[in-house]
Every structure is written in C-alpha cells, then in structure tokens.
Amino acid sequence: MWSVVKSVLAAFFGVQKDVQRREDFEKGHPVAFIVVGILMALVLVVLVAVLAVTVAR
C-alpha cells in the first residue's frame, strides 16, 4: 500500500520516474490508485481550506 501512496504523491507533483510509472501500470491495481488519488485530493482540498480560514482570521 505504501508503494501506491508513494506513486500517487509522485504523480501529484509530476516527478515520477518513467520506470516506476510503467511498473505501476503493469503490476498495480487501478482501483487502489484511484482510491488513494481521490483520498489525497480530498486531503489537499481540506488542508487548503483550513489554511485559507486560518489566514483569513
């Protein structure tokens, strides 16, 4: 599971190596990447919202 999280984080920042990306597509399960990606996107949105509310005070 940590490899999926690591791969999704690298993809979010656009720094994933081509070798790792190919390995993810060959060996990984798409559902795991989709679920982790959606969860990380939600966490990012919540963090930005909390930061915006904190700065606005």
C-alpha positions as CSV (number, residue, x, y, z in Angstrom):
1,M,0.0,0.0,0.0
2,W,2.9,2.4,0.7
3,S,4.1,2.0,-2.9
4,V,0.7,3.1,-4.1
5,V,0.8,6.2,-1.8
6,K,4.3,7.0,-2.9
7,S,3.4,6.6,-6.6
8,V,0.3,8.8,-6.3
9,L,2.3,11.5,-4.4
10,A,5.0,11.5,-7.1
11,A,2.3,11.7,-9.8
12,F,0.7,14.7,-7.9
13,F,4.0,16.5,-8.0
14,G,4.9,15.3,-11.5
15,V,8.2,13.8,-10.5
16,Q,7.6,10.1,-11.0
17,K,10.2,8.2,-13.0
18,D,9.2,6.5,-16.2
19,V,10.4,3.2,-14.9
20,Q,8.2,3.4,-11.8
21,R,5.2,4.6,-13.9
22,R,5.5,1.6,-16.2
23,E,5.8,-0.8,-13.2
24,D,2.7,0.7,-11.6
25,F,0.7,0.2,-14.8
26,E,2.0,-3.4,-15.2
27,K,1.7,-4.6,-11.6
28,G,-0.6,-2.2,-9.8
29,H,-4.4,-2.5,-9.4
30,P,-6.2,0.5,-10.9
31,V,-8.8,0.7,-8.1
32,A,-6.1,1.2,-5.4
33,F,-4.6,4.1,-7.3
34,I,-8.0,5.7,-7.9
35,V,-9.0,5.4,-4.2
36,V,-5.7,6.7,-2.9
37,G,-5.7,9.5,-5.5
38,I,-9.2,10.6,-4.5
39,L,-8.4,10.5,-0.8
40,M,-5.2,12.5,-1.3
41,A,-7.1,15.1,-3.4
42,L,-9.7,15.4,-0.6
43,V,-6.9,15.8,2.0
44,L,-5.3,18.5,-0.2
45,V,-8.6,20.4,-0.5
46,V,-9.3,20.2,3.2
47,L,-5.7,21.4,4.0
48,V,-6.1,24.4,1.6
49,A,-9.5,25.3,3.1
50,V,-8.1,25.1,6.7
51,L,-5.1,27.2,5.7
52,A,-7.4,29.8,4.0
53,V,-9.6,30.1,7.0
54,T,-6.6,30.4,9.3
55,V,-5.0,33.1,7.3
56,A,-8.3,35.0,6.9
57,R,-8.7,35.4,10.7
